[in-house]
Amino acid sequence: MEPRPIGMFKLVAASVLVSCVIAAVPASAQDAKRSIEQVTDDIYRFQNNFHNAMFVVTDDGIVVTDPINADAVAWLKAELTDRFDKPVTHMILSHSHGDHASGGQGWGDIEVVAHEVAKKNVEAGRVDTALPTVTFIDTHNFSTGGKEFELTFLGKGHGDDLIATIVRPDNVAFVVDAVSPGRVPYRDFPGADIDGLINQIKAIEGLDFEVMVPGHSRNGTKQDATDGRIYVEKLRAGVLEALKNGKTEEEIVASDLMSEYSDWGAYDQWRDLNIRGMARWLQETGKVN
Ligand SMILES: [Zn+2]
């Protein structure tokens, strides 16, 4: 019986130590919910909390997209090493916003493909990530390991450097932030030119693809892009008409505008903010008078 209390003491001491170690890990890393989902034979979606990225396994290596952040890169790097015996060769940045583009240095010395303005935004210190090594203005195509990558600038709207990436022969598009399938737009359209945003979604609708992997929410199709554009156009028209009729922002929020979308994701959290953001953008850009 003698060793028992000593053993229990050791157990307690060890668990206290473990608790301290866990508590020292930053909450963001500790709580992050991450997963990998296969989209086609060679294309995968990586989810990190509420953000998605895509990666493509080619004959010559792996092409990753948005890093999201340094912890996400570290996690994905370990997963790719476990699952595939291939080097990461390229990273494609959808745009330079910090919640998608941060931490790209974690991939090491690889090709980084992005819009020319994204490189300027990285150089200006707007986001802490790897500096793009290949940039373009309108479109840029490249092939690696039997896959073709078609990159298209979507114009200004949500940011000034947003691109779509289409992978062939899979016909899968990676599209971030301009539209999120089955979900209302993010909050009050922070920083967006809303007419530019509508044009970005139209540009996406003009591309040739079958599956859309988005930066947020579930995977979709071109129909989801169309539905998302119609939402923004209905919101724009409804808010503009109400403002022209002398309604206040509060009165529009209290109306049933957009209620037919109540089954969309984040409707309860963001529908009111969508109206407020639209009302302010219409007023600030002189569309009401
Ligand atoms: Zn963004």
Residues whose N, C-alpha, C, O or C-beta is under 5 A from the ligand:
A	BS01	ZN	H97 D177
